Amino acid sequence: MSEYGTSRLLKGFKVTKRYEPYQISGCKFYEFDSVYLFEHIEIPKPLKVELKVLKAEHNNFYYDFNCHQSKEQNQLAVKEFDKFKKSIKLV
């Protein structure tokens, strides 16, 4: 779905896991995990970042939720991602 466009923007982008579609608030959700390399002039080498993408179908529109973390930097947010996902309410 949005993988192609994302792969054109993020260096080293690769999908690592796809999940079966599921329902939240009566809306269909798609989810995948991926990795990419983050580069910035203030860091000496590219940083591996994990990206979880949630895509919702709602009222003939798609909504993307992008959650980033970096195990390499010990910046983990798995619990926060799960809590966020459980909090989604689309009306």
MODELLER restraints for C-alpha pairs under 7 A, 6 or more apart:
rsr = mdl.restraints
at = mdl.atoms
rsr.add(forms.Gaussian(group=physical.xy_distance, feature=features.Distance(at['CA:7:A'], at['CA:13:A']), mean=5.24, stdev=0.5))
rsr.add(forms.Gaussian(group=physical.xy_distance, feature=features.Distance(at['CA:10:A'], at['CA:36:A']), mean=6.13, stdev=0.5))
rsr.add(forms.Gaussian(group=physical.xy_distance, feature=features.Distance(at['CA:11:A'], at['CA:36:A']), mean=5.81, stdev=0.5))
rsr.add(forms.Gaussian(group=physical.xy_distance, feature=features.Distance(at['CA:11:A'], at['CA:37:A']), mean=5.39, stdev=0.5))
rsr.add(forms.Gaussian(group=physical.xy_distance, feature=features.Distance(at['CA:12:A'], at['CA:36:A']), mean=4.90, stdev=0.5))
rsr.add(forms.Gaussian(group=physical.xy_distance, feature=features.Distance(at['CA:12:A'], at['CA:37:A']), mean=5.65, stdev=0.5))
rsr.add(forms.Gaussian(group=physical.xy_distance, feature=features.Distance(at['CA:13:A'], at['CA:34:A']), mean=6.90, stdev=0.5))
rsr.add(forms.Gaussian(group=physical.xy_distance, feature=features.Distance(at['CA:13:A'], at['CA:35:A']), mean=5.60, stdev=0.5))
rsr.add(forms.Gaussian(group=physical.xy_distance, feature=features.Distance(at['CA:13:A'], at['CA:36:A']), mean=4.29, stdev=0.5))
rsr.add(forms.Gaussian(group=physical.xy_distance, feature=features.Distance(at['CA:14:A'], at['CA:34:A']), mean=5.41, stdev=0.5))
rsr.add(forms.Gaussian(group=physical.xy_distance, feature=features.Distance(at['CA:14:A'], at['CA:35:A']), mean=5.49, stdev=0.5))
rsr.add(forms.Gaussian(group=physical.xy_distance, feature=features.Distance(at['CA:14:A'], at['CA:36:A']), mean=6.56, stdev=0.5))
rsr.add(forms.Gaussian(group=physical.xy_distance, feature=features.Distance(at['CA:15:A'], at['CA:32:A']), mean=6.99, stdev=0.5))
rsr.add(forms.Gaussian(group=physical.xy_distance, feature=features.Distance(at['CA:15:A'], at['CA:33:A']), mean=5.90, stdev=0.5))
rsr.add(forms.Gaussian(group=physical.xy_distance, feature=features.Distance(at['CA:15:A'], at['CA:34:A']), mean=4.09, stdev=0.5))
rsr.add(forms.Gaussian(group=physical.xy_distance, feature=features.Distance(at['CA:15:A'], at['CA:35:A']), mean=6.62, stdev=0.5))
rsr.add(forms.Gaussian(group=physical.xy_distance, feature=features.Distance(at['CA:16:A'], at['CA:33:A']), mean=5.53, stdev=0.5))
rsr.add(forms.Gaussian(group=physical.xy_distance, feature=features.Distance(at['CA:16:A'], at['CA:34:A']), mean=4.91, stdev=0.5))
rsr.add(forms.Gaussian(group=physical.xy_distance, feature=features.Distance(at['CA:17:A'], at['CA:32:A']), mean=5.56, stdev=0.5))
rsr.add(forms.Gaussian(group=physical.xy_distance, feature=features.Distance(at['CA:17:A'], at['CA:33:A']), mean=5.06, stdev=0.5))
rsr.add(forms.Gaussian(group=physical.xy_distance, feature=features.Distance(at['CA:17:A'], at['CA:34:A']), mean=6.85, stdev=0.5))
rsr.add(forms.Gaussian(group=physical.xy_distance, feature=features.Distance(at['CA:18:A'], at['CA:31:A']), mean=6.26, stdev=0.5))
rsr.add(forms.Gaussian(group=physical.xy_distance, feature=features.Distance(at['CA:18:A'], at['CA:32:A']), mean=4.38, stdev=0.5))
rsr.add(forms.Gaussian(group=physical.xy_distance, feature=features.Distance(at['CA:18:A'], at['CA:33:A']), mean=6.50, stdev=0.5))
rsr.add(forms.Gaussian(group=physical.xy_distance, feature=features.Distance(at['CA:19:A'], at['CA:30:A']), mean=6.99, stdev=0.5))
rsr.add(forms.Gaussian(group=physical.xy_distance, feature=features.Distance(at['CA:19:A'], at['CA:31:A']), mean=5.51, stdev=0.5))
rsr.add(forms.Gaussian(group=physical.xy_distance, feature=features.Distance(at['CA:19:A'], at['CA:32:A']), mean=5.94, stdev=0.5))
rsr.add(forms.Gaussian(group=physical.xy_distance, feature=features.Distance(at['CA:21:A'], at['CA:28:A']), mean=6.60, stdev=0.5))
rsr.add(forms.Gaussian(group=physical.xy_distance, feature=features.Distance(at['CA:21:A'], at['CA:29:A']), mean=5.49, stdev=0.5))
rsr.add(forms.Gaussian(group=physical.xy_distance, feature=features.Distance(at['CA:21:A'], at['CA:30:A']), mean=4.82, stdev=0.5))
rsr.add(forms.Gaussian(group=physical.xy_distance, feature=features.Distance(at['CA:22:A'], at['CA:28:A']), mean=5.71, stdev=0.5))
rsr.add(forms.Gaussian(group=physical.xy_distance, feature=features.Distance(at['CA:22:A'], at['CA:29:A']), mean=5.29, stdev=0.5))
rsr.add(forms.Gaussian(group=physical.xy_distance, feature=features.Distance(at['CA:22:A'], at['CA:30:A']), mean=6.83, stdev=0.5))
rsr.add(forms.Gaussian(group=physical.xy_distance, feature=features.Distance(at['CA:23:A'], at['CA:29:A']), mean=5.83, stdev=0.5))
rsr.add(forms.Gaussian(group=physical.xy_distance, feature=features.Distance(at['CA:25:A'], at['CA:89:A']), mean=5.71, stdev=0.5))
rsr.add(forms.Gaussian(group=physical.xy_distance, feature=features.Distance(at['CA:25:A'], at['CA:90:A']), mean=5.85, stdev=0.5))
rsr.add(forms.Gaussian(group=physical.xy_distance, feature=features.Distance(at['CA:27:A'], at['CA:56:A']), mean=6.61, stdev=0.5))
rsr.add(forms.Gaussian(group=physical.xy_distance, feature=features.Distance(at['CA:27:A'], at['CA:57:A']), mean=5.95, stdev=0.5))
rsr.add(forms.Gaussian(group=physical.xy_distance, feature=features.Distance(at['CA:27:A'], at['CA:58:A']), mean=5.92, stdev=0.5))
rsr.add(forms.Gaussian(group=physical.xy_distance, feature=features.Distance(at['CA:28:A'], at['CA:56:A']), mean=5.82, stdev=0.5))
rsr.add(forms.Gaussian(group=physical.xy_distance, feature=features.Distance(at['CA:28:A'], at['CA:57:A']), mean=5.43, stdev=0.5))
rsr.add(forms.Gaussian(group=physical.xy_distance, feature=features.Distance(at['CA:29:A'], at['CA:54:A']), mean=6.63, stdev=0.5))
rsr.add(forms.Gaussian(group=physical.xy_distance, feature=features.Distance(at['CA:29:A'], at['CA:55:A']), mean=5.49, stdev=0.5))
rsr.add(forms.Gaussian(group=physical.xy_distance, feature=features.Distance(at['CA:29:A'], at['CA:56:A']), mean=4.48, stdev=0.5))
rsr.add(forms.Gaussian(group=physical.xy_distance, feature=features.Distance(at['CA:29:A'], at['CA:57:A']), mean=6.44, stdev=0.5))
rsr.add(forms.Gaussian(group=physical.xy_distance, feature=features.Distance(at['CA:30:A'], at['CA:54:A']), mean=5.76, stdev=0.5))
rsr.add(forms.Gaussian(group=physical.xy_distance, feature=features.Distance(at['CA:30:A'], at['CA:55:A']), mean=5.08, stdev=0.5))
rsr.add(forms.Gaussian(group=physical.xy_distance, feature=features.Distance(at['CA:30:A'], at['CA:56:A']), mean=6.50, stdev=0.5))
rsr.add(forms.Gaussian(group=physical.xy_distance, feature=features.Distance(at['CA:31:A'], at['CA:53:A']), mean=5.54, stdev=0.5))
rsr.add(forms.Gaussian(group=physical.xy_distance, feature=features.Distance(at['CA:31:A'], at['CA:54:A']), mean=4.58, stdev=0.5))
rsr.add(forms.Gaussian(group=physical.xy_distance, feature=features.Distance(at['CA:31:A'], at['CA:55:A']), mean=6.31, stdev=0.5))
rsr.add(forms.Gaussian(group=physical.xy_distance, feature=features.Distance(at['CA:32:A'], at['CA:52:A']), mean=5.89, stdev=0.5))
rsr.add(forms.Gaussian(group=physical.xy_distance, feature=features.Distance(at['CA:32:A'], at['CA:53:A']), mean=5.45, stdev=0.5))
rsr.add(forms.Gaussian(group=physical.xy_distance, feature=features.Distance(at['CA:32:A'], at['CA:54:A']), mean=6.91, stdev=0.5))
rsr.add(forms.Gaussian(group=physical.xy_distance, feature=features.Distance(at['CA:33:A'], at['CA:51:A']), mean=5.79, stdev=0.5))
rsr.add(forms.Gaussian(group=physical.xy_distance, feature=features.Distance(at['CA:33:A'], at['CA:52:A']), mean=4.49, stdev=0.5))
rsr.add(forms.Gaussian(group=physical.xy_distance, feature=features.Distance(at['CA:33:A'], at['CA:53:A']), mean=6.39, stdev=0.5))
rsr.add(forms.Gaussian(group=physical.xy_distance, feature=features.Distance(at['CA:34:A'], at['CA:50:A']), mean=5.82, stdev=0.5))
rsr.add(forms.Gaussian(group=physical.xy_distance, feature=features.Distance(at['CA:34:A'], at['CA:51:A']), mean=5.11, stdev=0.5))
rsr.add(forms.Gaussian(group=physical.xy_distance, feature=features.Distance(at['CA:34:A'], at['CA:52:A']), mean=6.33, stdev=0.5))
rsr.add(forms.Gaussian(group=physical.xy_distance, feature=features.Distance(at['CA:35:A'], at['CA:48:A']), mean=6.79, stdev=0.5))
rsr.add(forms.Gaussian(group=physical.xy_distance, feature=features.Distance(at['CA:35:A'], at['CA:49:A']), mean=5.53, stdev=0.5))
rsr.add(forms.Gaussian(group=physical.xy_distance, feature=features.Distance(at['CA:35:A'], at['CA:50:A']), mean=4.48, stdev=0.5))
rsr.add(forms.Gaussian(group=physical.xy_distance, feature=features.Distance(at['CA:35:A'], at['CA:51:A']), mean=5.73, stdev=0.5))
rsr.add(forms.Gaussian(group=physical.xy_distance, feature=features.Distance(at['CA:36:A'], at['CA:48:A']), mean=5.84, stdev=0.5))
rsr.add(forms.Gaussian(group=physical.xy_distance, feature=features.Distance(at['CA:36:A'], at['CA:49:A']), mean=5.46, stdev=0.5))
rsr.add(forms.Gaussian(group=physical.xy_distance, feature=features.Distance(at['CA:36:A'], at['CA:50:A']), mean=6.70, stdev=0.5))
rsr.add(forms.Gaussian(group=physical.xy_distance, feature=features.Distance(at['CA:37:A'], at['CA:46:A']), mean=5.60, stdev=0.5))
rsr.add(forms.Gaussian(group=physical.xy_distance, feature=features.Distance(at['CA:37:A'], at['CA:47:A']), mean=5.32, stdev=0.5))
rsr.add(forms.Gaussian(group=physical.xy_distance, feature=features.Distance(at['CA:37:A'], at['CA:48:A']), mean=4.70, stdev=0.5))
rsr.add(forms.Gaussian(group=physical.xy_distance, feature=features.Distance(at['CA:37:A'], at['CA:49:A']), mean=6.03, stdev=0.5))
rsr.add(forms.Gaussian(group=physical.xy_distance, feature=features.Distance(at['CA:38:A'], at['CA:46:A']), mean=5.43, stdev=0.5))
rsr.add(forms.Gaussian(group=physical.xy_distance, feature=features.Distance(at['CA:38:A'], at['CA:47:A']), mean=5.00, stdev=0.5))
rsr.add(forms.Gaussian(group=physical.xy_distance, feature=features.Distance(at['CA:38:A'], at['CA:48:A']), mean=6.34, stdev=0.5))
rsr.add(forms.Gaussian(group=physical.xy_distance, feature=features.Distance(at['CA:38:A'], at['CA:49:A']), mean=6.64, stdev=0.5))
rsr.add(forms.Gaussian(group=physical.xy_distance, feature=features.Distance(at['CA:39:A'], at['CA:46:A']), mean=4.82, stdev=0.5))
rsr.add(forms.Gaussian(group=physical.xy_distance, feature=features.Distance(at['CA:39:A'], at['CA:47:A']), mean=6.51, stdev=0.5))
rsr.add(forms.Gaussian(group=physical.xy_distance, feature=features.Distance(at['CA:48:A'], at['CA:70:A']), mean=6.49, stdev=0.5))
rsr.add(forms.Gaussian(group=physical.xy_distance, feature=features.Distance(at['CA:48:A'], at['CA:72:A']), mean=6.45, stdev=0.5))
rsr.add(forms.Gaussian(group=physical.xy_distance, feature=features.Distance(at['CA:49:A'], at['CA:68:A']), mean=6.78, stdev=0.5))
rsr.add(forms.Gaussian(group=physical.xy_distance, feature=features.Distance(at['CA:49:A'], at['CA:69:A']), mean=5.85, stdev=0.5))
rsr.add(forms.Gaussian(group=physical.xy_distance, feature=features.Distance(at['CA:49:A'], at['CA:70:A']), mean=4.61, stdev=0.5))
rsr.add(forms.Gaussian(group=physical.xy_distance, feature=features.Distance(at['CA:50:A'], at['CA:68:A']), mean=5.72, stdev=0.5))
rsr.add(forms.Gaussian(group=physical.xy_distance, feature=features.Distance(at['CA:50:A'], at['CA:69:A']), mean=5.30, stdev=0.5))
rsr.add(forms.Gaussian(group=physical.xy_distance, feature=features.Distance(at['CA:50:A'], at['CA:70:A']), mean=5.78, stdev=0.5))
rsr.add(forms.Gaussian(group=physical.xy_distance, feature=features.Distance(at['CA:51:A'], at['CA:66:A']), mean=6.73, stdev=0.5))
rsr.add(forms.Gaussian(group=physical.xy_distance, feature=features.Distance(at['CA:51:A'], at['CA:67:A']), mean=5.63, stdev=0.5))
rsr.add(forms.Gaussian(group=physical.xy_distance, feature=features.Distance(at['CA:51:A'], at['CA:68:A']), mean=4.63, stdev=0.5))
rsr.add(forms.Gaussian(group=physical.xy_distance, feature=features.Distance(at['CA:51:A'], at['CA:69:A']), mean=6.64, stdev=0.5))
rsr.add(forms.Gaussian(group=physical.xy_distance, feature=features.Distance(at['CA:52:A'], at['CA:66:A']), mean=5.90, stdev=0.5))
rsr.add(forms.Gaussian(group=physical.xy_distance, feature=features.Distance(at['CA:52:A'], at['CA:67:A']), mean=5.08, stdev=0.5))
rsr.add(forms.Gaussian(group=physical.xy_distance, feature=features.Distance(at['CA:52:A'], at['CA:68:A']), mean=6.49, stdev=0.5))
rsr.add(forms.Gaussian(group=physical.xy_distance, feature=features.Distance(at['CA:53:A'], at['CA:64:A']), mean=6.86, stdev=0.5))
rsr.add(forms.Gaussian(group=physical.xy_distance, feature=features.Distance(at['CA:53:A'], at['CA:65:A']), mean=5.77, stdev=0.5))
rsr.add(forms.Gaussian(group=physical.xy_distance, feature=features.Distance(at['CA:53:A'], at['CA:66:A']), mean=4.74, stdev=0.5))
rsr.add(forms.Gaussian(group=physical.xy_distance, feature=features.Distance(at['CA:53:A'], at['CA:67:A']), mean=6.41, stdev=0.5))
rsr.add(forms.Gaussian(group=physical.xy_distance, feature=features.Distance(at['CA:54:A'], at['CA:64:A']), mean=5.77, stdev=0.5))
rsr.add(forms.Gaussian(group=physical.xy_distance, feature=features.Distance(at['CA:54:A'], at['CA:65:A']), mean=5.01, stdev=0.5))
rsr.add(forms.Gaussian(group=physical.xy_distance, feature=features.Distance(at['CA:54:A'], at['CA:66:A']), mean=6.51, stdev=0.5))
rsr.add(forms.Gaussian(group=physical.xy_distance, feature=features.Distance(at['CA:55:A'], at['CA:62:A']), mean=6.51, stdev=0.5))
rsr.add(forms.Gaussian(group=physical.xy_distance, feature=features.Distance(at['CA:55:A'], at['CA:63:A']), mean=5.51, stdev=0.5))
rsr.add(forms.Gaussian(group=physical.xy_distance, feature=features.Distance(at['CA:55:A'], at['CA:64:A']), mean=4.54, stdev=0.5))
rsr.add(forms.Gaussian(group=physical.xy_distance, feature=features.Distance(at['CA:55:A'], at['CA:65:A']), mean=6.29, stdev=0.5))
rsr.add(forms.Gaussian(group=physical.xy_distance, feature=features.Distance(at['CA:56:A'], at['CA:62:A']), mean=5.44, stdev=0.5))
rsr.add(forms.Gaussian(group=physical.xy_distance, feature=features.Distance(at['CA:56:A'], at['CA:63:A']), mean=5.06, stdev=0.5))
rsr.add(forms.Gaussian(group=physical.xy_distance, feature=features.Distance(at['CA:56:A'], at['CA:64:A']), mean=6.55, stdev=0.5))
rsr.add(forms.Gaussian(group=physical.xy_distance, feature=features.Distance(at['CA:57:A'], at['CA:63:A']), mean=6.67, stdev=0.5))
rsr.add(forms.Gaussian(group=physical.xy_distance, feature=features.Distance(at['CA:67:A'], at['CA:81:A']), mean=6.83, stdev=0.5))
rsr.add(forms.Gaussian(group=physical.xy_distance, feature=features.Distance(at['CA:69:A'], at['CA:75:A']), mean=5.81, stdev=0.5))
rsr.add(forms.Gaussian(group=physical.xy_distance, feature=features.Distance(at['CA:69:A'], at['CA:76:A']), mean=5.52, stdev=0.5))
rsr.add(forms.Gaussian(group=physical.xy_distance, feature=features.Distance(at['CA:69:A'], at['CA:77:A']), mean=6.10, stdev=0.5))
rsr.add(forms.Gaussian(group=physical.xy_distance, feature=features.Distance(at['CA:70:A'], at['CA:76:A']), mean=6.20, stdev=0.5))
